[in-house]
């Protein structure tokens, strides 16, 4: 869960921006290579990402399969490295009404049977959690800056 001092609409829209996503993932050199490759993703959109994780090139096509602006969206792997990947993004007005509580729920399964399950438990879950936290910190930084009134 991440508290962001910006309105839910702003955080939601930034979360669906291809450019915001790629700038948050510079360490893995992630970029959109097919489908929607710039701008904001919307319901039914597909994007193919190319990145490098663990020194290995990865390619994954995601579909925006659920969409309820500004409260929720879901992206799911259509093709890619996981046996299963679903990432639900929830945005709720903070209790003090001074921002947004953003919550990620990721449901995934590694490929390769028992070997994949071991990699998932030993390395992958922690690695993916760190990636999402990095992305959320980037979203927090840019949306709070955009929401701050200028003199």
C-alpha positions as CSV (number, residue, x, y, z in Angstrom):
1,X,0.0,0.0,0.0
2,X,1.3,3.5,-0.9
3,X,-0.1,6.8,0.3
4,X,0.2,9.5,-2.4
5,X,-0.7,13.1,-1.7
6,X,-2.5,13.6,-5.1
7,X,-6.0,13.0,-6.2
8,X,-7.1,9.5,-7.3
9,X,-7.8,10.6,-10.9
10,X,-4.2,11.9,-11.3
11,X,-2.6,8.8,-9.8
12,X,-4.9,6.4,-11.8
13,X,-4.1,8.2,-15.1
14,X,-0.3,8.3,-14.4
15,X,-0.4,4.5,-13.5
16,X,-1.7,3.8,-17.0
17,X,0.9,6.0,-18.8
18,X,3.4,4.0,-20.9
19,X,6.0,6.8,-20.4
20,X,5.6,6.8,-16.6
21,X,6.0,3.1,-16.6
22,X,9.1,3.0,-18.7
23,X,10.8,5.8,-16.7
24,X,10.1,3.9,-13.5
25,X,11.7,0.8,-15.0
26,X,15.0,2.2,-16.3
27,X,17.1,-0.3,-14.4
28,X,15.6,-3.1,-16.4
29,X,15.5,-1.1,-19.7
30,X,11.8,-1.8,-20.0
31,X,10.1,-0.4,-23.1
32,X,6.9,-0.8,-25.0
33,X,7.6,-2.4,-28.4
34,X,4.1,-3.3,-29.8
35,X,0.5,-2.5,-29.2
36,X,0.0,0.8,-27.4
37,X,3.6,2.1,-27.2
38,X,2.9,5.6,-25.9
39,X,0.3,7.6,-24.1
40,X,-2.2,6.3,-21.7
41,X,-3.6,2.7,-21.8
42,X,-7.3,2.1,-21.6
43,X,-9.8,-0.7,-21.4
44,X,-9.0,-3.5,-23.8
45,X,-5.6,-2.1,-24.8
46,X,-2.6,-4.4,-25.2
47,X,1.0,-3.5,-24.9
48,X,4.1,-5.7,-25.4
49,X,7.0,-4.9,-23.0
50,X,10.6,-5.8,-23.6
51,X,13.0,-5.7,-20.6
52,X,16.0,-7.4,-19.1
53,X,15.7,-9.1,-15.7
54,X,18.3,-11.3,-14.2
55,X,20.5,-10.6,-17.3
56,X,17.9,-12.3,-19.5
57,X,15.8,-10.5,-22.1
58,X,12.0,-10.9,-21.4
59,X,9.0,-10.1,-23.5
60,X,5.5,-9.9,-22.2
61,X,2.2,-8.8,-23.7
62,X,-0.4,-7.4,-21.3
63,X,-4.0,-6.7,-21.7
64,X,-6.0,-4.1,-19.6
65,X,-8.7,-6.5,-18.7
66,X,-10.5,-4.5,-16.0
67,X,-11.1,-0.8,-15.9
68,X,-13.1,1.4,-13.6
69,X,-11.6,4.9,-13.5
70,X,-10.4,6.2,-11.1
71,X,-10.8,3.3,-8.7
72,X,-9.4,0.2,-10.3
73,X,-7.7,-1.4,-13.3
74,X,-6.3,-4.9,-14.0
75,X,-3.5,-5.9,-16.3
76,X,-3.1,-9.6,-17.3
77,X,-0.4,-11.4,-19.2
78,X,-1.6,-12.5,-22.6
79,X,1.8,-14.0,-23.6
80,X,5.0,-14.0,-21.7
81,X,7.3,-15.6,-19.2
82,X,4.8,-16.4,-16.5
83,X,2.4,-19.3,-16.3
84,X,-0.1,-16.7,-14.9
85,X,0.2,-12.9,-14.2
86,X,-2.7,-10.7,-13.0
87,X,-2.0,-7.3,-11.4
88,X,-4.9,-5.5,-9.9
89,X,-4.4,-1.8,-9.1
90,X,-6.7,-0.2,-6.6
91,X,-7.0,3.6,-5.9
92,X,-9.0,4.8,-2.9
93,X,-9.5,8.4,-1.6
94,X,-7.3,8.6,1.5
95,X,-9.3,8.8,4.8
96,X,-8.2,12.4,5.3
97,X,-9.3,13.1,1.8
98,X,-5.9,14.6,1.1
99,X,-4.7,12.0,-1.3
100,X,-4.9,8.5,-2.6
101,X,-4.2,5.1,-1.1
102,X,-2.8,2.9,-3.9
103,X,-2.8,-0.9,-3.4
104,X,-1.4,-3.5,-5.7
105,X,-2.6,-7.1,-5.7
106,X,-0.4,-9.4,-7.8
107,X,-1.4,-13.0,-8.6
108,X,1.3,-14.8,-10.5
109,X,2.8,-18.2,-11.1
110,X,6.2,-19.0,-12.5
111,X,6.6,-21.5,-15.4
112,X,8.6,-24.7,-15.2
113,X,6.7,-26.8,-12.7
114,X,8.5,-27.5,-9.4
115,X,11.7,-25.7,-10.5
116,X,9.6,-22.6,-11.2
117,X,7.8,-22.9,-7.9
118,X,11.2,-23.0,-6.1
119,X,12.5,-19.9,-8.0
120,X,9.2,-18.2,-7.2
121,X,9.6,-18.8,-3.5
122,X,13.3,-18.1,-3.3
123,X,13.8,-15.2,-5.6
124,X,11.0,-14.1,-7.9
125,X,8.4,-13.0,-5.3
126,X,10.9,-10.7,-3.5
127,X,12.3,-9.4,-6.8
128,X,8.8,-8.5,-8.2
129,X,7.8,-6.9,-4.9
130,X,10.9,-4.7,-5.1
131,X,10.0,-3.7,-8.7
132,X,6.5,-2.7,-7.7
133,X,7.8,-0.7,-4.8
134,X,10.2,1.1,-7.1
135,X,7.4,1.8,-9.5
136,X,5.1,3.1,-6.8
137,X,7.8,5.4,-5.4
138,X,8.2,6.9,-8.9
139,X,4.5,7.3,-9.2
140,X,4.3,8.9,-5.8
141,X,7.1,11.4,-6.7
142,X,5.7,12.5,-10.0
143,X,2.1,12.7,-9.0
144,X,2.8,14.6,-5.8
145,X,4.9,17.0,-7.8
146,X,2.2,17.5,-10.4
147,X,-0.4,18.0,-7.6
148,X,1.6,20.6,-5.7
149,X,0.4,24.1,-6.4
150,X,2.9,26.4,-8.0
151,X,3.4,30.0,-6.9
